[in-house]
Amino acid sequence: LRLPTTLVFDHPTPAALATYLRDQLHVEEASSDAPILAELDRLKATLRPALADDGAPQQIAARLRELLELCEEASGRDSAAPADDVDLEGATDEELFALFDELE
């Protein structure tokens, strides 16, 4: 990091200087999910070529649904009734209100 020559004059207190340096050096803390997110990025990059195989999209989608259900169980969400399967055009008022209650 290249520091300006007027650094001590621009930031007259140690606290101001520390704040400036912290902002300039901004190091992100590694979270516990960083390795998993990196692996998902790698998977995303390799997914498109794999989908060219005839039977692969269904098998891959099934496996991804399993992983999604695992994540939803851990976060306390109910994955049994995805919102995509709901017929909103023919739904009654009660069904719509129940759907909104499930989203909370």
All heavy atoms as an XYZ file, in Angstrom:
794
protein
N       0.856     -1.185      0.000
C       0.000      0.000      0.000
C       0.888      1.229      0.000
O       1.765      1.375      0.846
C      -0.888     -0.014      1.243
C      -1.791      1.200      1.464
C      -2.801      1.338      0.337
C      -2.490      1.059      2.795
N       0.672      2.099     -0.943
C       1.435      3.339     -1.033
C       0.691      4.409     -0.244
O      -0.467      4.703     -0.513
C       1.577      3.759     -2.486
C       2.617      4.839     -2.663
C       2.800      5.140     -4.109
N       3.963      4.869     -4.859
C       5.190      4.592     -4.492
N       5.461      4.445     -3.242
N       6.168      4.426     -5.335
N       1.368      4.970      0.749
C       0.759      5.976      1.611
C       1.164      7.372      1.164
O       2.294      7.581      0.708
C       1.193      5.757      3.065
C       0.785      4.413      3.674
C       1.410      4.256      5.041
C      -0.715      4.292      3.742
N       0.253      8.333      1.310
C       0.596      9.712      0.934
C       1.636     10.291      1.896
O       1.686      9.939      3.074
C      -0.726     10.460      1.036
C      -1.612      9.620      1.863
C      -1.140      8.215      1.745
N       2.438     11.189      1.386
C       3.490     11.799      2.216
C       2.908     12.689      3.310
O       3.555     12.934      4.322
C       4.453     12.627      1.359
O       3.706     13.584      0.628
C       5.222     11.735      0.411
N       1.689     13.160      3.128
C       1.056     14.044      4.115
C       0.168     13.269      5.083
O      -0.702     13.852      5.728
C       0.219     15.111      3.395
O      -0.781     14.447      2.611
C       1.079     15.986      2.503
N       0.401     11.994      5.204
C      -0.459     11.119      6.009
C      -0.642     11.617      7.442
O      -1.766     11.725      7.922
C       0.125      9.704      6.025
C      -0.675      8.658      6.783
C      -1.960      8.344      6.048
C       0.154      7.414      6.967
N       0.428     11.935      8.115
C       0.315     12.343      9.522
C      -0.324     13.725      9.664
O      -0.890     14.030     10.706
C       1.682     12.318     10.240
C       2.189     10.895     10.351
C       2.674     13.209      9.576
N      -0.252     14.528      8.622
C      -0.897     15.843      8.686
C      -2.390     15.745      8.349
O      -3.195     16.507      8.863
C      -0.202     16.827      7.739
C       1.239     17.029      8.071
C       2.231     16.501      7.263
C       1.619     17.727      9.212
C       3.570     16.681      7.580
C       2.956     17.908      9.533
C       3.936     17.379      8.707
N      -2.721     14.804      7.475
C      -4.129     14.614      7.096
C      -4.921     13.921      8.206
O      -6.138     14.083      8.297
C      -4.221     13.783      5.819
C      -3.623     14.501      4.620
O      -3.536     15.745      4.652
O      -3.236     13.813      3.656
N      -4.228     13.146      9.033
C      -4.881     12.386     10.108
C      -4.113     12.660     11.401
O      -3.216     11.908     11.774
C      -4.891     10.892      9.766
C      -5.462     10.620      8.415
N      -6.806     10.614      8.180
C      -4.851     10.394      7.224
C      -7.008     10.369      6.894
N      -5.843     10.246      6.298
N      -4.479     13.730     12.098
C      -3.680     14.216     13.226
C      -3.708     13.357     14.492
O      -2.856     13.509     15.349
C      -4.258     15.593     13.499
C      -5.650     15.538     12.983
C      -5.615     14.586     11.826
N      -4.670     12.452     14.631
C      -4.718     11.625     15.834
C      -4.439     10.166     15.468
O      -4.702      9.744     14.331
C      -6.090     11.714     16.533
O      -7.071     11.130     15.661
C      -6.455     13.155     16.854
N      -3.945      9.398     16.398
C      -3.713      7.971     16.126
C      -5.003      7.246     15.730
O      -4.975      6.363     14.875
C      -3.155      7.431     17.440
C      -2.543      8.623     18.111
C      -3.403      9.784     17.709
N      -6.109      7.629     16.332
C      -7.382      6.987     16.003
C      -7.775      7.279     14.557
O      -8.243      6.387     13.830
C      -8.475      7.446     16.963
N      -7.601      8.531     14.126
C      -7.935      8.899     12.747
C      -7.031      8.165     11.764
O      -7.470      7.694     10.709
C      -7.822     10.402     12.565
N      -5.757      8.071     12.107
C      -4.805      7.351     11.253
C      -5.159      5.865     11.188
O      -5.142      5.259     10.111
C      -3.380      7.539     11.775
C      -2.288      6.810     10.999
C      -2.261      7.248      9.553
C      -0.942      7.038     11.665
N      -5.501      5.268     12.307
C      -5.880      3.853     12.342
C      -7.130      3.608     11.507
O      -7.219      2.614     10.767
C      -6.096      3.405     13.777
N      -8.106      4.500     11.588
C      -9.322      4.368     10.790
C      -9.005      4.440      9.305
O      -9.500      3.643      8.506
C     -10.340      5.465     11.174
O     -10.645      5.342     12.565
C     -11.610      5.354     10.359
N      -8.161      5.397      8.924
C      -7.760      5.546      7.529
C      -7.058      4.282      7.027
O      -7.374      3.759      5.958
C      -6.846      6.765      7.363
C      -6.244      6.867      5.978
C      -7.001      7.353      4.918
C      -4.941      6.461      5.739
C      -6.456      7.432      3.642
C      -4.390      6.538      4.470
C      -5.141      7.019      3.426
O      -4.613      7.094      2.174
N      -6.118      3.774      7.812
C      -5.378      2.584      7.406
C      -6.281      1.360      7.323
O      -6.150      0.538      6.409
C      -4.207      2.330      8.359
C      -3.072      3.350      8.287
C      -2.045      3.069      9.376
C      -2.427      3.351      6.910
N      -7.192      1.235      8.268
C      -8.131      0.114      8.235
C      -8.972      0.168      6.965
O      -9.185     -0.843      6.292
C      -9.035      0.126      9.461
C      -9.967     -1.095      9.502
C     -11.072     -0.975     10.519
N     -11.963      0.092     10.057
C     -12.523      1.001     10.847
N     -12.285      0.991     12.135
N     -13.320      1.916     10.359
N      -9.449      1.361      6.587
C     -10.246      1.498      5.378
C      -9.429      1.209      4.124
O      -9.938      0.629      3.167
C     -10.850      2.901      5.294
C     -11.892      3.157      6.380
O     -12.382      2.169      6.973
O     -12.212      4.335      6.617
N      -8.156      1.603      4.129
C      -7.300      1.373      2.966
C      -6.909     -0.095      2.820
O      -6.794     -0.605      1.716
C      -6.031      2.231      3.053
C      -6.285      3.715      2.942
C      -6.939      4.083      1.624
O      -6.467      3.684      0.569
N      -8.023      4.823      1.692
N      -6.723     -0.757      3.941
C      -6.283     -2.147      3.924
C      -7.443     -3.133      3.932
O      -7.219     -4.332      3.857
C      -5.377     -2.432      5.131
C      -4.053     -1.684      5.133
C      -3.336     -1.919      6.450
C      -3.202     -2.123      3.963
N      -8.622     -2.673      4.029
C      -9.851     -3.454      4.108
C      -9.629     -4.934      3.772
O      -9.619     -5.329      2.616
C     -10.918     -2.869      3.196
C     -12.225     -3.607      3.283
N     -12.960     -3.652      4.425
C     -12.888     -4.331      2.375
C     -14.040     -4.365      4.220
N     -14.025     -4.789      2.974
N      -9.441     -5.726      4.804
C      -9.272     -7.163      4.653
C     -10.571     -7.816      5.089
O     -11.006     -7.643      6.226
C      -8.098     -7.679      5.523
C      -7.969     -9.181      5.410
C      -6.824     -6.976      5.131
N     -11.164     -8.570      4.163
C     -12.408     -9.249      4.503
C     -12.108    -10.452      5.384
O     -11.177    -11.209      5.122
C     -13.127     -9.695      3.239
C     -13.652     -8.545      2.421
C     -14.464     -9.028      1.237
O     -15.005    -10.149      1.317
O     -14.553     -8.296      0.265
N     -12.906    -10.596      6.410
C     -12.747    -11.743      7.285
C     -13.328    -12.972      6.587
O     -14.387    -12.909      5.981
C     -13.470    -11.498      8.610
C     -12.874    -10.376      9.423
C     -13.616    -10.159     10.720
O     -14.322    -11.075     11.171
O     -13.490     -9.069     11.275
N     -12.619    -14.056      6.674
C     -13.099    -15.290      6.066
C     -14.232    -15.852      6.908
O     -14.097    -16.017      8.112
C     -11.966    -16.297      5.958
N     -15.343    -16.117      6.274
C     -16.474    -16.685      6.993
C     -16.402    -18.205      6.920
O     -15.678    -18.776      6.105
C     -17.791    -16.179      6.397
O     -17.900    -16.609      5.060
N     -17.174    -18.845      7.754
C     -17.149    -20.305      7.795
C     -17.743    -20.911      6.530
O     -17.463    -22.061      6.214
C     -17.906    -20.809      9.023
O     -19.262    -20.386      8.955
N     -18.548    -20.138      5.801
C     -19.139    -20.667      4.583
C     -18.323    -20.344      3.334
O     -18.687    -20.730      2.233
C     -20.567    -20.168      4.415
C     -20.669    -18.655      4.371
O     -19.656    -17.987      4.626
O     -21.754    -18.151      4.086
N     -17.188    -19.683      3.478
C     -16.365    -19.304      2.329
C     -15.916    -20.509      1.498
O     -16.002    -20.455      0.261
C     -15.172    -18.477      2.778
N     -15.461    -21.607      2.101
C     -15.059    -22.752      1.270
C     -16.228    -23.341      0.476
O     -16.067    -23.735     -0.675
C     -14.518    -23.766      2.277
C     -14.202    -22.990      3.501
C     -15.144    -21.828      3.505
N     -17.388    -23.371      1.087
C     -18.559    -23.919      0.398
C     -18.962    -23.013     -0.756
O     -19.273    -23.478     -1.857
C     -19.723    -24.119      1.380
C     -19.353    -25.198      2.395
C     -21.012    -24.491      0.648
C     -20.305    -25.343      3.538
N     -18.955    -21.698     -0.518
C     -19.309    -20.765     -1.586
C     -18.300    -20.836     -2.730
O     -18.679    -20.759     -3.906
C     -19.419    -19.346     -1.033
C     -20.557    -19.131     -0.035
C     -20.500    -17.725      0.534
C     -21.909    -19.405     -0.674
N     -17.035    -21.012     -2.424
C     -16.020    -21.157     -3.469
C     -16.259    -22.430     -4.275
O     -16.121    -22.439     -5.503
C     -14.627    -21.167     -2.848
N     -16.626    -23.491     -3.588
C     -16.912    -24.748     -4.282
C     -18.151    -24.617     -5.159
O     -18.201    -25.160     -6.264
C     -17.093    -25.870     -3.253
C     -17.209    -27.245     -3.854
C     -15.939    -27.724     -4.540
O     -14.857    -27.201     -4.245
O     -16.035    -28.625     -5.395
N     -19.159    -23.882     -4.703
C     -20.353    -23.645     -5.525
C     -20.013    -22.825     -6.765
O     -20.566    -23.075     -7.849
C     -21.444    -22.956     -4.703
C     -22.132    -23.835     -3.665
C     -23.073    -22.998     -2.807
C     -22.871    -24.983     -4.324
N     -19.110    -21.875     -6.641
C     -18.658    -21.113     -7.803
C     -17.950    -22.017     -8.806
O     -18.152    -21.908    -10.019
C     -17.735    -19.969     -7.382
C     -18.480    -18.848     -6.685
O     -19.707    -18.748     -6.867
O     -17.826    -18.071     -5.957
N     -17.134    -22.935     -8.293
C     -16.445    -23.883     -9.167
C     -17.454    -24.795     -9.858
O     -17.363    -25.064    -11.054
C     -15.439    -24.712     -8.372
C     -14.543    -25.588     -9.237
C     -13.728    -26.557     -8.406
N     -14.540    -27.545     -7.721
C     -15.107    -28.609     -8.317
N     -14.966    -28.811     -9.599
N     -15.823    -29.475     -7.610
N     -18.458    -25.242     -9.107
C     -19.503    -26.091     -9.665
C     -20.275    -25.361    -10.766
O     -20.583    -25.935    -11.809
C     -20.458    -26.537     -8.555
C     -21.679    -27.337     -8.989
C     -21.243    -28.670     -9.585
C     -22.607    -27.549     -7.819
N     -20.565    -24.109    -10.530
C     -21.288    -23.311    -11.522
C     -20.520    -23.234    -12.837
O     -21.097    -23.326    -13.912
C     -21.538    -21.905    -10.967
C     -22.344    -21.024    -11.869
C     -22.559    -19.668    -11.210
C     -23.330    -18.728    -12.101
N     -23.486    -17.405    -11.467
N     -19.206    -23.106    -12.738
C     -18.373    -23.008    -13.936
C     -18.355    -24.319    -14.721
O     -18.226    -24.307    -15.942
C     -16.953    -22.601    -13.552
N     -18.475    -25.442    -14.032
C     -18.420    -26.739    -14.712
C     -19.798    -27.286    -15.061
O     -19.902    -28.301    -15.751
C     -17.689    -27.772    -13.839
O     -18.386    -27.928    -12.613
C     -16.258    -27.357    -13.582
N     -20.840    -26.641    -14.633
C     -22.188    -27.170    -14.813
C     -22.653    -27.129    -16.265
O     -23.217    -28.097    -16.767
C     -23.167    -26.395    -13.924
C     -24.576    -26.945    -13.824
C     -24.541    -28.354    -13.269
C     -25.416    -26.065    -12.925
N     -22.440    -26.026    -16.962
C     -22.960    -25.888    -18.326
C     -22.473    -27.001    -19.260
O     -23.286    -27.617    -19.950
C     -22.639    -24.522    -18.896
C     -23.356    -24.268    -20.214
C     -23.324    -22.837    -20.644
N     -23.852    -21.885    -19.702
C     -25.148    -21.634    -19.510
N     -26.046    -22.296    -20.184
N     -25.528    -20.726    -18.644
N     -21.186    -27.320    -19.307
C     -20.765    -28.431    -20.179
C     -21.380    -29.773    -19.769
O     -21.699    -30.590    -20.625
C     -19.248    -28.464    -20.023
C     -18.870    -27.134    -19.494
C     -20.037    -26.639    -18.714
N     -21.573    -29.964    -18.487
C     -22.141    -31.228    -18.014
C     -23.601    -31.377    -18.403
O     -24.099    -32.486    -18.566
C     -21.988    -31.332    -16.501
N     -24.308    -30.273    -18.583
C     -25.730    -30.324    -18.933
C     -25.960    -30.733    -20.385
O     -27.088    -30.999    -20.775
C     -26.384    -28.967    -18.660
C     -26.475    -28.588    -17.182
C     -27.025    -27.177    -17.031
C     -27.324    -29.582    -16.418
N     -24.905    -30.797    -21.191
C     -25.041    -31.196    -22.595
C     -25.356    -32.684    -22.722
O     -25.925    -33.115    -23.716
C     -23.773    -30.850    -23.360
N     -25.021    -33.471    -21.714
C     -25.308    -34.910    -21.722
C     -26.821    -35.110    -21.606
O     -27.510    -34.365    -20.915
C     -24.581    -35.580    -20.556
C     -24.697    -37.087    -20.590
O     -25.135    -37.623    -21.621
O     -24.344    -37.733    -19.579
N     -27.362    -36.138    -22.277
C     -28.815    -36.341    -22.330
C     -29.464    -36.561    -20.969
O     -30.443    -35.933    -20.630
C     -29.159    -37.533    -23.242
C     -28.921    -37.201    -24.708
O     -28.900    -36.008    -25.043
O     -28.757    -38.150    -25.504
N     -28.948    -37.452    -20.158
C     -29.574    -37.764    -18.879
C     -29.097    -36.901    -17.726
O     -29.665    -36.937    -16.636
N     -28.071    -36.137    -17.948
C     -27.448    -35.370    -16.875
C     -28.348    -34.302    -16.258
O     -28.360    -34.163    -15.036
C     -26.141    -34.747    -17.351
N     -29.106    -33.509    -17.031
C     -29.881    -32.435    -16.397
C     -30.843    -32.926    -15.314
O     -30.941    -32.316    -14.253
C     -30.636    -31.797    -17.561
C     -29.776    -32.051    -18.746
C     -29.170    -33.412    -18.495
N     -31.510    -34.041    -15.543
C     -32.450    -34.548    -14.544
C     -31.718    -35.029    -13.298
O     -32.151    -34.776    -12.172
C     -33.303    -35.699    -15.126
C     -34.267    -35.261    -16.192
C     -33.610    -35.117    -17.561
O     -32.493    -35.578    -17.790
N     -34.306    -34.462    -18.488
N     -30.613    -35.731    -13.485
C     -29.851    -36.230    -12.337
C     -29.246    -35.076    -11.547
O     -29.263    -35.078    -10.315
C     -28.745    -37.172    -12.807
C     -29.260    -38.469    -13.368
C     -28.137    -39.324    -13.936
O     -27.115    -38.807    -14.358
N     -28.342    -40.633    -13.933
N     -28.716    -34.097    -12.258
C     -28.113    -32.939    -11.588
C     -29.175    -32.154    -10.833
O     -28.975    -31.753     -9.682
C     -27.367    -32.056    -12.608
C     -26.143    -32.807    -13.144
C     -26.966    -30.728    -11.991
C     -25.462    -32.140    -14.318
N     -30.336    -31.934    -11.468
C     -31.416    -31.196    -10.817
C     -31.901    -31.910     -9.560
O     -32.157    -31.275     -8.533
C     -32.569    -30.978    -11.794
N     -31.997    -33.230     -9.629
C     -32.438    -33.996     -8.452
C     -31.444    -33.845     -7.309
O     -31.827    -33.649     -6.154
C     -32.612    -35.463     -8.821
N     -30.161    -33.919     -7.622
C     -29.137    -33.792     -6.584
C     -29.125    -32.386     -5.998
O     -28.985    -32.199     -4.792
C     -27.773    -34.133     -7.172
C     -26.644    -34.145     -6.187
C     -26.743    -35.290     -5.177
N     -26.745    -36.583     -5.775
C     -25.665    -37.314     -6.041
N     -24.484    -36.852     -5.741
N     -25.772    -38.497     -6.581
N     -29.294    -31.376     -6.855
C     -29.337    -30.001     -6.367
C     -30.556    -29.766     -5.480
O     -30.474    -29.036     -4.493
C     -29.322    -29.016     -7.538
C     -28.003    -28.931     -8.309
C     -28.169    -28.068     -9.550
C     -26.902    -28.386     -7.424
N     -31.696    -30.398     -5.822
C     -32.882    -30.279     -4.956
C     -32.614    -30.876     -3.579
O     -33.061    -30.335     -2.573
C     -34.082    -30.963     -5.614
C     -34.740    -30.125     -6.671
C     -36.064    -30.729     -7.138
N     -36.349    -30.254     -8.458
C     -36.071    -30.896     -9.597
N     -35.525    -32.094     -9.564
N     -36.362    -30.366    -10.758
N     -31.896    -32.010     -3.542
C     -31.548    -32.619     -2.257
C     -30.718    -31.651     -1.410
O     -30.956    -31.499     -0.205
C     -30.760    -33.912     -2.473
C     -31.556    -35.049     -3.046
C     -30.677    -36.258     -3.357
O     -29.538    -36.329     -2.847
O     -31.132    -37.127     -4.110
N     -29.744    -31.020     -2.054
C     -28.901    -30.069     -1.325
C     -29.701    -28.855     -0.864
O     -29.503    -28.359      0.244
C     -27.722    -29.632     -2.193
C     -26.720    -30.726     -2.558
C     -25.700    -30.201     -3.549
C     -26.057    -31.271     -1.318
N     -30.597    -28.387     -1.713
C     -31.434    -27.247     -1.346
C     -32.348    -27.593     -0.172
O     -32.513    -26.793      0.752
C     -32.266    -26.787     -2.546
C     -33.155    -25.581     -2.333
C     -32.331    -24.368     -1.923
C     -33.940    -25.276     -3.593
N     -32.919    -28.785     -0.192
C     -33.765    -29.212      0.926
C     -32.959    -29.274      2.224
O     -33.454    -28.893      3.288
C     -34.404    -30.573      0.624
C     -35.508    -30.501     -0.410
C     -36.049    -31.864     -0.787
O     -35.659    -32.875     -0.147
O     -36.870    -31.920     -1.717
N     -31.734    -29.741      2.143
C     -30.871    -29.791      3.321
C     -30.637    -28.394      3.886
O     -30.731    -28.166      5.095
C     -29.536    -30.456      2.963
C     -28.518    -30.588      4.075
C     -29.018    -31.559      5.136
C     -27.190    -31.064      3.502
N     -30.362    -27.434      3.000
C     -30.153    -26.045      3.437
C     -31.428    -25.451      4.023
O     -31.372    -24.733      5.025
C     -29.674    -25.187      2.269
S     -28.019    -25.581      1.713
N     -32.559    -25.736      3.403
C     -33.821    -25.196      3.900
C     -34.196    -25.799      5.244
O     -34.722    -25.105      6.111
C     -34.926    -25.404      2.866
C     -34.762    -24.507      1.661
C     -35.778    -24.754      0.570
O     -36.396    -25.841      0.556
O     -35.960    -23.860     -0.263
N     -33.904    -27.082      5.442
C     -34.148    -27.710      6.742
C     -33.297    -27.051      7.818
O     -33.761    -26.793      8.928
C     -33.858    -29.203      6.680
C     -34.880    -30.005      5.932
C     -34.460    -31.456      5.763
O     -33.461    -31.888      6.387
O     -35.126    -32.162      4.989
N     -32.051    -26.776      7.485
C     -31.144    -26.161      8.452
C     -31.556    -24.735      8.790
O     -31.346    -24.269      9.901
C     -29.715    -26.167      7.912
N     -32.172    -24.040      7.834
C     -32.586    -22.663      8.093
C     -34.000    -22.582      8.633
O     -34.496    -21.494      8.907
C     -32.455    -21.819      6.821
O     -33.397    -22.241      5.851
N     -34.677    -23.725      8.763
C     -36.016    -23.726      9.336
C     -37.133    -23.478      8.345
O     -38.274    -23.338      8.717
N     -36.809    -23.449      7.055
C     -37.836    -23.243      6.037
C     -38.423    -24.574      5.632
O     -37.776    -25.600      5.660
C     -37.247    -22.559      4.807
C     -36.830    -21.136      5.082
C     -36.386    -20.443      3.839
N     -37.390    -20.547      2.806
C     -37.134    -20.429      1.507
N     -35.924    -20.207      1.089
N     -38.097    -20.532      0.621
N     -39.680    -24.548      5.204
C     -40.352    -25.751      4.736
C     -40.204    -25.829      3.224
O     -40.696    -24.972      2.509
C     -41.828    -25.711      5.126
C     -42.577    -26.959      4.686
O     -41.922    -27.984      4.430
O     -43.815    -26.903      4.589
N     -39.525    -26.868      2.739
C     -39.311    -27.000      1.305
C     -40.321    -27.945      0.676
O     -40.220    -28.264     -0.497
C     -37.897    -27.518      1.037
O     -37.751    -28.810      1.593
N     -41.315    -28.411      1.432
C     -42.256    -29.400      0.910
C     -43.154    -28.831     -0.179
O     -43.544    -29.538     -1.093
C     -43.113    -29.948      2.052
N     -43.503    -27.558     -0.111
C     -44.422    -26.973     -1.089
C     -43.799    -25.745     -1.715
O     -43.982    -24.641     -1.240
C     -45.742    -26.614     -0.402
N     -43.069    -25.927     -2.809
C     -42.478    -24.766     -3.453
C     -43.541    -23.850     -4.035
O     -44.589    -24.289     -4.497
C     -41.601    -25.357     -4.555
C     -41.931    -26.795     -4.646
C     -42.720    -27.172     -3.449
N     -43.274    -22.550     -4.024
C     -44.238    -21.567     -4.493
C     -44.501    -21.697     -5.980
O     -45.539    -21.269     -6.462
C     -43.741    -20.163     -4.168
N     -43.593    -22.312     -6.758
C     -43.780    -22.444     -8.196
C     -44.943    -23.367     -8.541
O     -45.488    -23.286     -9.628
C     -42.510    -22.981     -8.851
C     -41.346    -22.008     -8.741
O     -41.602    -20.809     -8.516
O     -40.198    -22.453     -8.876
N     -45.330    -24.270     -7.634
C     -46.390    -25.227     -7.909
C     -47.773    -24.678     -7.607
O     -48.758    -25.369     -7.793
C     -46.173    -26.505     -7.079
C     -44.916    -27.237     -7.516
O     -44.400    -26.942     -8.611
O     -44.451    -28.096     -6.755
N     -47.896    -23.460     -7.156
C     -49.171    -22.879     -6.765
C     -49.816    -22.217     -7.967
O     -49.199    -21.428     -8.674
C     -48.970    -21.849     -5.624
C     -50.286    -21.205     -5.246
C     -48.340    -22.519     -4.429
N     -51.107    -22.548     -8.214
C     -51.865    -21.927     -9.299
C     -52.503    -20.655     -8.758
O     -53.543    -20.693     -8.098
C     -52.936    -22.902     -9.803
C     -53.804    -22.288    -10.892
O     -53.316    -21.357    -11.585
O     -54.954    -22.728    -11.055
N     -51.867    -19.523     -9.003
C     -52.345    -18.251     -8.461
C     -53.592    -17.758     -9.176
O     -54.417    -17.073     -8.574
C     -51.243    -17.191     -8.542
C     -49.997    -17.464     -7.700
C     -48.971    -16.356     -7.904
C     -50.353    -17.585     -6.235
N     -53.754    -18.094    -10.442
C     -54.916    -17.612    -11.204
C     -56.221    -18.196    -10.668
O     -57.218    -17.498    -10.567
C     -54.744    -17.979    -12.680
C     -53.487    -17.434    -13.282
C     -53.748    -16.273    -14.208
O     -54.897    -16.083    -14.616
O     -52.779    -15.571    -14.503
N     -56.200    -19.481    -10.306
C     -57.423    -20.128     -9.853
C     -57.532    -20.229     -8.339
O     -58.443    -20.875     -7.827
N     -56.634    -19.598     -7.618
C     -56.623    -19.713     -6.155
C     -57.718    -18.857     -5.534
O     -58.032    -17.768     -6.021
C     -55.259    -19.291     -5.616
N     -58.286    -19.371     -4.449
C     -59.288    -18.603     -3.707
C     -58.575    -17.605     -2.802
O     -57.353    -17.673     -2.625
C     -60.162    -19.539     -2.846
O     -59.324    -20.135     -1.851
C     -60.838    -20.603     -3.681
N     -59.345    -16.700     -2.223
C     -58.768    -15.724     -1.303
C     -58.083    -16.419     -0.130
O     -56.985    -16.028      0.278
C     -59.841    -14.775     -0.772
C     -60.368    -13.843     -1.848
O     -59.680    -13.682     -2.881
O     -61.451    -13.269     -1.654
N     -58.731    -17.454      0.409
C     -58.164    -18.170      1.542
C     -56.829    -18.820      1.173
O     -55.880    -18.812      1.963
C     -59.144    -19.238      2.057
C     -60.366    -18.669      2.755
C     -61.447    -18.220      1.752
O     -61.414    -18.667      0.580
O     -62.283    -17.409      2.133
N     -56.749    -19.391     -0.048
C     -55.508    -20.020     -0.478
C     -54.395    -18.990     -0.657
O     -53.239    -19.244     -0.312
C     -55.731    -20.778     -1.792
C     -56.618    -22.001     -1.628
C     -57.019    -22.609     -2.966
O     -57.034    -21.889     -3.986
O     -57.314    -23.816     -2.972
N     -54.738    -17.815     -1.156
C     -53.744    -16.754     -1.317
C     -53.235    -16.264      0.033
O     -52.034    -16.062      0.214
C     -54.318    -15.590     -2.117
C     -54.552    -15.861     -3.604
C     -55.253    -14.672     -4.254
C     -53.243    -16.140     -4.310
N     -54.161    -16.085      0.987
C     -53.738    -15.654      2.320
C     -52.868    -16.720      2.986
O     -51.886    -16.402      3.664
C     -54.945    -15.315      3.195
C     -55.635    -14.038      2.808
C     -56.991    -14.020      2.537
C     -54.920    -12.855      2.690
C     -57.627    -12.844      2.167
C     -55.544    -11.676      2.320
C     -56.905    -11.666      2.061
N     -53.213    -18.000      2.782
C     -52.397    -19.079      3.344
C     -51.009    -19.087      2.729
O     -50.006    -19.333      3.415
C     -53.090    -20.421      3.114
N     -50.936    -18.802      1.426
C     -49.632    -18.735      0.764
C     -48.774    -17.620      1.343
O     -47.597    -17.808      1.613
C     -49.826    -18.519     -0.745
C     -48.565    -18.365     -1.574
C     -47.735    -19.645     -1.532
C     -48.900    -18.001     -3.006
N     -49.375    -16.453      1.580
C     -48.630    -15.343      2.160
C     -48.194    -15.664      3.589
O     -47.109    -15.283      4.013
C     -49.450    -14.041      2.144
C     -49.521    -13.426      0.775
C     -50.747    -13.252      0.148
C     -48.382    -13.014      0.114
C     -50.811    -12.685     -1.107
C     -48.440    -12.441     -1.140
C     -49.668    -12.274     -1.757
N     -49.040    -16.377      4.324
C     -48.670    -16.776      5.688
C     -47.456    -17.719      5.664
O     -46.599    -17.642      6.544
C     -49.836    -17.458      6.393
C     -50.937    -16.461      6.741
O     -50.646    -15.249      6.805
O     -52.086    -16.907      6.952
N     -47.376    -18.597      4.652
C     -46.242    -19.529      4.546
C     -44.940    -18.783      4.246
O     -43.873    -19.231      4.630
C     -46.492    -20.552      3.453
C     -47.555    -21.565      3.810
C     -47.822    -22.518      2.649
O     -46.976    -22.602      1.728
O     -48.869    -23.170      2.669
N     -45.019    -17.654      3.550
C     -43.824    -16.898      3.181
C     -43.202    -16.197      4.369
O     -42.035    -15.842      4.327
C     -44.156    -15.884      2.088
C     -44.572    -16.476      0.743
C     -44.960    -15.367     -0.220
C     -43.461    -17.325      0.154
N     -43.950    -15.956      5.419
C     -43.421    -15.257      6.593
C     -42.529    -16.109      7.410
O     -42.354    -17.175      7.511
C     -44.550    -14.723      7.460
C     -45.322    -13.627      6.780
C     -46.405    -13.059      7.644
O     -47.148    -13.827      8.264
O     -46.483    -11.846      7.720
